[in-house]
């Protein structure tokens, strides 16, 4: 399983803890507010806001919280956040991309740089690792929604580029240009997805041993726990045994 999927699944299982859930709600609300400020506050007319609301619903974020985050944008309330992408190398030479929304650029940069340094990695310039990733859209559904063949057929019909199906669910990939049309096509057939977002997908992955993998997960864990960090991507694979241990 590709590293970004491994880490996502592990964090999803760990994320059911209340403390993580509260932090996740805060990050989701921040993305909703920023998306609503940058475009129209109507999710049907604002693809980024639509994706943010879908993500919030997938995590069972209360409807009141979602509406409050949108109203903040309409009323011009709340902080103004800068969108920043950090790039660097973690343990084992694994490429890492960090997406952040912050109201204090100096604090965010200092904290994130320290996480990389403590892990034995290093933070680089913007563009230093992103060339090893593709910026694509992903639409995710639970496995029970459709058989792999039915999902593949529907995805091709909607204009998708690739589909990965497993017991964890279906991941449908589309280019940035076709992403929203593909998402709409699949939603018309299967209902609202559990996720629809633009991500950084590794072109290739690096296999790391368990010792390096544990150091890497510690770095990614620290990054994800930071209030300013919205998403983390990395191009690695670890053994199934380590993945199960970290998820446990």
Secondary structure per residue as TSV (DSSP state, phi and psi in degrees):
chain	resnum	aa	ss	phi	psi
A	1	X	-	360.0	134.8
A	2	X	-	-62.2	148.2
A	3	X	H	-54.9	-43.5
A	4	X	H	-63.2	-33.5
A	5	X	H	-74.5	-40.6
A	6	X	H	-57.9	-50.9
A	7	X	H	-65.3	-40.0
A	8	X	H	-60.3	-45.2
A	9	X	H	-67.1	-39.4
A	10	X	H	-64.7	-46.4
A	11	X	H	-65.5	-32.7
A	12	X	H	-64.3	-42.0
A	13	X	H	-68.6	-44.1
A	14	X	H	-67.6	-29.4
A	15	X	T	-68.8	-6.0
A	16	X	T	-75.9	-11.7
A	17	X	S	-66.8	145.3
A	18	X	H	-58.6	-42.9
A	19	X	H	-62.6	-44.3
A	20	X	H	-65.1	-36.6
A	21	X	H	-64.5	-43.4
A	22	X	H	-61.1	-44.3
A	23	X	H	-64.6	-39.4
A	24	X	H	-64.0	-41.9
A	25	X	H	-59.7	-39.5
A	26	X	H	-63.3	-41.7
A	27	X	H	-68.5	-40.5
A	28	X	H	-63.1	-42.7
A	29	X	H	-63.3	-38.9
A	30	X	H	-62.6	-44.8
A	31	X	H	-64.9	-40.4
A	32	X	H	-61.2	-46.6
A	33	X	H	-62.9	-45.6
A	34	X	H	-63.3	-44.2
A	35	X	H	-63.0	-40.3
A	36	X	H	-68.7	-34.4
A	37	X	H	-69.9	-37.2
A	38	X	H	-76.2	-23.7
A	39	X	S	-134.1	-153.8
A	40	X	-	-79.5	149.4
A	41	X	S	-78.1	10.5
A	42	X	-	-98.5	112.6
A	43	X	T	-55.9	-30.6
A	44	X	T	-68.8	-24.0
A	45	X	T	-108.1	-2.4
A	46	X	-	-128.6	97.6
A	47	X	H	-56.1	-40.0
A	48	X	H	-67.3	-41.7
A	49	X	H	-65.2	-39.8
A	50	X	H	-58.5	-45.8
A	51	X	H	-62.9	-39.1
A	52	X	H	-66.4	-39.6
A	53	X	H	-68.5	-40.3
A	54	X	H	-60.2	-44.5
A	55	X	H	-61.5	-40.6
A	56	X	H	-65.7	-42.6
A	57	X	H	-64.7	-37.8
A	58	X	H	-61.7	-28.0
A	59	X	T	-96.5	13.3
A	60	X	T	58.6	35.2
A	61	X	-	-69.8	130.8
A	62	X	-	-56.5	143.0
A	63	X	H	-56.6	-38.2
A	64	X	H	-60.4	-39.2
A	65	X	H	-64.6	-41.6
A	66	X	H	-62.9	-48.5
A	67	X	H	-64.4	-36.6
A	68	X	H	-64.5	-39.7
A	69	X	H	-65.8	-37.4
A	70	X	H	-69.6	-41.3
A	71	X	H	-64.3	-31.5
A	72	X	H	-58.5	-42.3
A	73	X	H	-68.6	-42.9
A	74	X	H	-62.5	-40.1
A	75	X	T	-85.0	-1.4
A	76	X	T	70.1	20.7
A	77	X	-	-83.6	174.0
A	78	X	S	76.4	174.5
A	79	X	-	-75.3	159.9
A	80	X	-	-95.3	124.2
A	81	X	-	-104.9	139.8
A	82	X	E	-93.1	137.2
A	83	X	E	-91.5	122.5
A	84	X	E	-132.5	140.6
A	85	X	E	-113.8	125.2
A	86	X	E	-107.0	143.7
A	87	X	E	-135.1	143.9
A	88	X	E	-173.2	-171.4
A	89	X	E	-118.3	134.3
A	90	X	-	-99.3	-168.3
A	91	X	G	-54.3	142.8
A	92	X	G	74.6	11.5
A	93	X	G	73.4	19.4
A	94	X	-	-73.8	131.9
A	95	X	E	-78.6	135.3
A	96	X	E	-130.9	132.4
A	97	X	E	-116.4	131.8
A	98	X	E	-121.5	123.0
A	99	X	E	-102.4	129.7
A	100	X	E	-131.0	151.5
A	101	X	E	-122.4	114.6
A	102	X	E	-136.7	150.0
A	103	X	S	-102.3	7.3
A	104	X	-	-148.1	91.7
A	105	X	H	-61.0	-39.4
A	106	X	H	-64.8	-43.2
A	107	X	H	-62.9	-47.5
A	108	X	H	-60.6	-48.0
A	109	X	H	-61.8	-42.6
A	110	X	H	-64.0	-46.6
A	111	X	H	-64.6	-46.9
A	112	X	H	-66.6	-39.6
A	113	X	H	-61.0	-39.9
A	114	X	H	-66.5	-36.1
A	115	X	H	-62.5	-44.2
A	116	X	H	-63.3	-45.3
A	117	X	H	-63.4	-44.5
A	118	X	H	-63.7	-27.2
A	119	X	T	-85.2	-5.9
A	120	X	T	91.0	7.6
A	121	X	-	-100.8	-166.6
A	122	X	E	-153.3	143.1
A	123	X	E	-84.5	133.5
A	124	X	E	-110.5	-168.6
A	125	X	-	-80.5	158.7
A	126	X	T	-61.1	127.9
A	127	X	T	99.6	-7.2
A	128	X	S	-71.6	-24.3
A	129	X	S	-130.8	-14.5
A	130	X	G	-64.2	-19.6
A	131	X	G	-67.3	-14.1
A	132	X	G	-91.4	3.6
A	133	X	E	-124.4	157.7
A	134	X	E	-109.3	137.7
A	135	X	E	-87.9	107.3
A	136	X	E	-134.3	166.2
A	137	X	E	-95.4	144.8
A	138	X	E	-129.2	136.4
A	139	X	E	-122.2	122.3
A	140	X	E	-112.9	140.6
A	141	X	E	-132.0	152.3
A	142	X	-	-64.4	152.6
A	143	X	G	-60.1	-32.6
A	144	X	G	-72.5	-13.9
A	145	X	G	-64.7	-36.8
A	146	X	S	-161.7	159.5
A	147	X	-	-73.0	158.6
A	148	X	H	-54.7	-39.8
A	149	X	H	-66.1	-43.0
A	150	X	H	-66.4	-38.3
A	151	X	H	-67.7	-41.6
A	152	X	H	-61.3	-45.8
A	153	X	H	-61.8	-45.1
A	154	X	H	-66.4	-38.8
A	155	X	H	-65.5	-43.5
A	156	X	H	-62.7	-42.8
A	157	X	H	-62.9	-33.4
A	158	X	H	-80.8	-12.3
A	159	X	T	101.7	18.0
A	160	X	-	-73.6	162.0
A	161	X	S	-95.7	-30.8
A	162	X	E	-160.7	153.9
A	163	X	E	-136.0	133.7
A	164	X	E	-121.6	115.9
A	165	X	E	-113.2	138.2
A	166	X	E	-151.5	-176.8
A	167	X	T	-66.2	-19.0
A	168	X	T	-81.3	-14.6
A	169	X	E	136.9	-169.1
A	170	X	E	-110.3	133.3
A	171	X	E	-117.2	116.7
A	172	X	E	-106.7	125.5
A	173	X	E	-107.8	141.5
A	174	X	E	-143.3	157.9
A	175	X	-	-67.7	163.8
A	176	X	T	-58.3	-37.3
A	177	X	T	-70.3	-35.0
A	178	X	T	-101.2	-5.5
A	179	X	H	-49.7	-52.6
A	180	X	H	-69.6	-33.7
A	181	X	H	-68.7	-41.0
A	182	X	H	-63.3	-43.8
A	183	X	H	-60.4	-42.7
A	184	X	H	-65.2	-40.2
A	185	X	H	-63.8	-42.8
A	186	X	H	-70.5	-36.4
A	187	X	H	-65.4	-35.2
A	188	X	H	-64.7	-28.8
A	189	X	H	-93.7	-40.7
A	190	X	H	-115.5	-1.8
A	191	X	-	89.1	-174.8
A	192	X	S	-66.0	132.6
A	193	X	-	-74.6	167.9
A	194	X	S	-82.6	-15.8
A	195	X	E	-159.1	142.5
A	196	X	E	-149.0	110.0
A	197	X	E	-158.7	161.1
A	198	X	E	-85.8	132.2
A	199	X	E	-131.8	172.1
A	200	X	E	-104.1	111.4
A	201	X	E	-101.9	123.7
A	202	X	E	-62.0	138.1
A	203	X	S	-73.8	-35.2
A	204	X	S	-143.9	160.8
A	205	X	-	-121.8	155.2
A	206	X	E	-106.4	130.8
A	207	X	E	-86.9	126.8
A	208	X	-	-117.1	152.3
A	209	X	-	-74.9	171.8
A	210	X	H	-64.3	-38.2
A	211	X	H	-64.1	-45.9
A	212	X	H	-66.2	-38.7
A	213	X	H	-60.0	-41.0
A	214	X	H	-64.9	-41.1
A	215	X	H	-63.4	-40.2
A	216	X	H	-64.9	-45.5
A	217	X	H	-63.3	-33.9
A	218	X	H	-63.8	-41.9
A	219	X	H	-63.5	-50.1
A	220	X	H	-64.1	-35.7
A	221	X	H	-62.4	-46.8
A	222	X	H	-61.0	-42.9
A	223	X	H	-62.5	-46.3
A	224	X	H	-64.7	-28.6
A	225	X	H	-78.7	-14.4
A	226	X	S	-71.1	134.3
A	227	X	T	-59.2	-32.3
A	228	X	T	-80.9	-17.4
A	229	X	E	-85.1	125.2
A	230	X	E	-95.6	-44.3
A	231	X	E	-144.6	148.4
A	232	X	E	-132.9	134.4
A	233	X	E	-129.7	146.8
A	234	X	E	-151.3	153.9
A	235	X	-	-107.1	64.4
A	236	X	E	-133.6	165.3
A	237	X	E	-134.9	145.7
A	238	X	-	-128.0	171.2
A	239	X	-	-67.5	154.3
A	240	X	H	-61.0	-33.3
A	241	X	H	-64.1	-43.9
A	242	X	H	-68.8	-40.6
A	243	X	H	-59.1	-42.9
A	244	X	H	-66.9	-39.0
A	245	X	H	-64.5	-45.0
A	246	X	H	-68.7	-31.4
A	247	X	H	-76.6	-22.4
A	248	X	-	-75.2	360.0
